[in-house]
Amino acid sequence: MRIRTLLASIGLASMAVVGLGGQAAHAASWKFTGNLYASKYACVDDGQQYEREGYPYKCTYAYFSFTKQYLYWLYIYD
């Protein structure tokens, strides 16, 4: 019985150390949503939906090498 109690307390202690040693929360940063748009209007329109849900957004105009054209990239602040 004592061995089982000892093993259980060691297990609980190691779980607590791992839980406390982990990162409390991830750092907030701009995350790409995976959406690309040909027009700024379409990017802003979708971005406003994210903003209504509590995530600020930004549309960045950048080159997309796969299609060899400049497109609007939608990012949200998470």
HELIX and SHEET records of a PDB file:
HELIX    1   1 ARG A    2  GLY A   21  1                                  20    
HELIX    2   2 LYS A   40  ARG A   52  1                                  13    
SHEET    1   A 3 TRP A  30  TYR A  37  0                                        
SHEET    2   A 3 GLN A  69  TYR A  77 -1                                        
SHEET    3   A 3 TYR A  57  PHE A  64 -1                                        
END                                                                             
